[in-house]
Structures are given as C-alpha cells and as structure tokens.
C-alpha cells in the first residue's frame, strides 16, 4: 500500500474511533493528562502497525485491545515506582540522624568512580542498584546465562570498589549502605 493510502487509512481510523477510545481511556485513568498519554501511545501503535489494524468496526475493538495493554503497562510501571519509593523510604527510615551521611565531596567521588567504569559495568550495576534486579533477572535483560550475569556483576562490583578505593572513598561505609553494590541482595 502506498504511503498516502496508509496515511488516509490511519486518518479514517483515527476520526472514526477517537471519541470512543477517548471515553474508554478516560474512564480508566486518573487525569486528562494520563488519558492523553494512553491515547497517544495507542494511536502511535496503530500507526506503526497499520497493516495489522482490521478493517471496519473491528478496528475499534483492536484499538481497545491496544489501549488496554498500554493501560496495563502503565499500571505495572506505577507499581514498580511505588515499590521503589517504599523500599527507599524503608531504607532511609532505618538510618538514624546520628548515622554517617556522605558529604558532597564523597558523593562527587562516587559519581566520578561510577563514570570511570566501562559501559557494561555501569549497566550491570545500574540494573542491580537502580532497577532492583537480581542475577537471574539481569541474565534475562542482558541475554546471557545466570552464571555469566553473576560473574559480570561480581567483576563490576570489584572494579567499582577499586575505583572508589583509589578515589579515597571509604568503601566499607558505602557498601554497608548499598548492599547491592557490596554483593548483598538487591
């Protein structure tokens, strides 16, 4: 199909089903902004997959299916964000006011040490520390075996510890606060 025909078909689908889809999405979101995001993602998917959109009234049902998956993905992302906030809050709640708090100089040294690592080391450490993934999950993300993921993580942690130590950062103190970097479970 020619690009102009594809565009015309998309525009017809959009015009025919926009109002119904907007109502569907608005009833399932908290705000107009969230609805707009879901609607935009749904129609972007329709454009990318225009050849898969069935003809006639079935297009509306297909769009509902896409919107449903977009909404589900958004809920899963929000659940992950909420879990992370709770986990960080619990970790911060365990710290006493008298506990050690890193100063700006130490934090800058940690950031610089992290940046000095290779991209593969930064990625595996970010997956365990920021995303909260374990070795099996990291293996899936990286497309390698669990053993290879554990080995990559172990080596990345050792290289980070070396960078921190050479920068004069108290590695034991940081690792006590960040078990994921020390080899504890994420």
C-alpha positions as CSV (number, residue, x, y, z in Angstrom):
1,X,0.0,0.0,0.0
2,X,1.3,3.5,-0.8
3,X,2.3,5.8,2.0
4,X,-0.5,8.2,1.1
5,X,-3.0,5.3,1.3
6,X,-1.6,4.2,4.7
7,X,-1.9,7.7,5.9
8,X,-5.5,8.0,4.6
9,X,-6.4,4.7,6.3
10,X,-4.9,5.9,9.6
11,X,-6.8,9.2,9.4
12,X,-10.0,7.4,8.8
13,X,-9.4,5.0,11.7
14,X,-8.5,8.0,13.9
15,X,-11.5,10.0,13.0
16,X,-13.9,7.1,13.3
17,X,-12.7,5.9,16.7
18,X,-11.1,8.8,18.5
19,X,-14.2,9.7,20.6
20,X,-15.0,6.1,21.6
21,X,-11.4,5.5,22.5
22,X,-11.1,8.7,24.5
23,X,-14.1,7.7,26.5
24,X,-12.7,4.2,27.1
25,X,-9.4,5.6,28.3
26,X,-10.8,8.5,30.4
27,X,-12.9,6.0,32.4
28,X,-9.8,4.1,33.2
29,X,-7.3,6.9,34.1
30,X,-6.9,9.4,36.9
31,X,-6.3,12.5,34.9
32,X,-6.8,14.1,31.5
33,X,-3.0,14.1,31.1
34,X,-2.8,10.3,31.7
35,X,-5.7,9.8,29.2
36,X,-3.9,11.8,26.6
37,X,-0.7,9.8,27.1
38,X,-2.5,6.5,26.7
39,X,-4.4,7.8,23.7
40,X,-1.3,9.0,22.1
41,X,0.5,5.7,22.7
42,X,-2.5,3.7,21.4
43,X,-2.7,5.7,18.1
44,X,1.1,5.6,17.7
45,X,0.9,1.8,17.9
46,X,-1.9,1.9,15.4
47,X,0.2,3.9,13.0
48,X,3.2,1.6,13.4
49,X,1.1,-1.4,12.9
50,X,-1.5,0.0,10.5
51,X,-1.3,-3.2,8.4
52,X,-2.5,-5.2,11.5
53,X,-5.5,-3.0,12.2
54,X,-8.6,-4.9,11.0
55,X,-11.0,-3.2,8.6
56,X,-14.4,-1.8,9.5
57,X,-15.8,-1.8,13.0
58,X,-13.3,-4.4,14.2
59,X,-10.7,-1.6,14.2
60,X,-12.3,-0.1,17.3
61,X,-12.1,-3.4,19.2
62,X,-8.4,-3.7,18.1
63,X,-7.7,-0.2,19.4
64,X,-9.4,-1.1,22.7
65,X,-7.1,-4.0,23.0
66,X,-4.1,-1.8,22.4
67,X,-5.3,0.8,24.9
68,X,-5.9,-2.0,27.4
69,X,-2.3,-3.1,27.1
70,X,-1.0,0.4,27.3
71,X,-3.0,1.0,30.5
72,X,-1.7,-2.3,31.9
73,X,1.9,-1.4,31.1
74,X,1.3,2.0,32.8
75,X,-0.1,0.3,36.0
76,X,2.8,-2.1,36.1
77,X,5.3,0.8,35.8
78,X,3.4,2.7,38.6
79,X,3.5,-0.3,40.8
80,X,7.3,-0.6,40.3
81,X,7.8,3.1,41.0
82,X,5.6,2.8,44.2
83,X,7.5,-0.3,45.3
84,X,10.8,1.5,44.8
85,X,9.6,4.6,46.7
86,X,8.5,2.3,49.6
87,X,11.8,0.4,49.6
88,X,13.9,3.6,49.6
89,X,11.7,5.0,52.3
90,X,12.2,1.9,54.4
91,X,15.9,2.0,53.9
92,X,16.1,5.7,54.7
93,X,13.9,5.2,57.8
94,X,16.5,2.7,59.1
95,X,19.1,5.4,59.3
96,X,19.4,7.4,62.5
97,X,20.2,11.1,62.4
98,X,23.5,10.1,64.1
99,X,24.4,7.7,61.2
100,X,27.0,8.6,58.7
101,X,25.8,10.7,55.9
102,X,28.1,11.1,52.9
103,X,29.3,14.6,52.2
104,X,29.2,16.2,48.8
105,X,32.8,15.5,48.2
106,X,32.3,11.8,48.7
107,X,29.2,11.8,46.6
108,X,31.1,13.5,43.8
109,X,33.9,10.9,44.1
110,X,31.3,8.1,43.9
111,X,29.8,9.6,40.8
112,X,33.2,10.1,39.2
113,X,34.2,6.5,40.1
114,X,31.0,5.2,38.5
115,X,31.5,7.2,35.3
116,X,35.1,5.8,35.0
117,X,33.7,2.3,34.8
118,X,33.1,0.8,31.4
119,X,29.5,0.9,30.0
120,X,29.0,-2.8,30.6
121,X,30.0,-2.4,34.3
122,X,27.8,0.6,34.7
123,X,24.8,-1.2,33.1
124,X,25.0,-4.3,35.3
125,X,25.5,-2.2,38.4
126,X,22.6,0.1,37.4
127,X,20.4,-3.0,36.9
128,X,21.1,-4.3,40.4
129,X,21.2,-1.0,42.2
130,X,18.7,1.3,40.5
131,X,16.3,-1.3,39.0
132,X,16.5,-3.7,41.9
133,X,17.1,-6.8,39.7
134,X,18.7,-10.0,40.8
135,X,21.2,-12.0,38.8
136,X,18.6,-14.2,37.2
137,X,16.7,-11.1,36.0
138,X,19.9,-9.4,34.9
139,X,20.7,-12.5,32.8
140,X,17.4,-12.1,31.0
141,X,17.9,-8.4,30.4
142,X,21.5,-9.0,29.1
143,X,20.6,-12.2,27.2
144,X,23.2,-14.3,28.9
145,X,23.3,-17.2,31.4
146,X,22.7,-16.7,35.1
147,X,26.3,-17.7,35.8
148,X,27.6,-15.1,33.3
149,X,25.4,-12.4,34.9
150,X,26.7,-13.3,38.4
151,X,30.2,-13.2,37.1
152,X,29.7,-9.8,35.3
153,X,28.1,-8.4,38.4
154,X,30.9,-9.7,40.7
155,X,33.6,-8.2,38.4
156,X,31.7,-4.9,38.1
157,X,31.4,-4.6,41.9
158,X,35.2,-5.3,42.3
159,X,36.1,-2.7,39.7
160,X,33.8,-0.1,41.3
161,X,35.3,-0.9,44.7
162,X,38.7,-0.4,43.2
163,X,37.7,2.9,41.7
164,X,36.2,4.1,45.0
165,X,39.2,3.0,47.0
166,X,41.6,4.8,44.6
167,X,39.5,7.9,45.0
168,X,39.9,7.7,48.8
169,X,36.3,6.8,49.5
170,X,35.5,4.6,52.5
171,X,34.3,1.5,50.5
172,X,33.2,-0.4,53.6
173,X,31.0,2.5,54.7
174,X,29.3,2.9,51.3
175,X,28.8,-0.8,50.9
176,X,27.1,-1.0,54.3
177,X,24.6,1.5,52.9
178,X,24.3,0.0,49.5
179,X,24.2,-3.8,49.8
180,X,23.6,-4.2,46.1
181,X,27.0,-2.7,45.4
182,X,28.6,-4.8,48.1
183,X,27.3,-8.1,46.9
184,X,24.2,-8.3,49.1
185,X,20.8,-9.0,47.5
186,X,19.2,-6.2,45.6
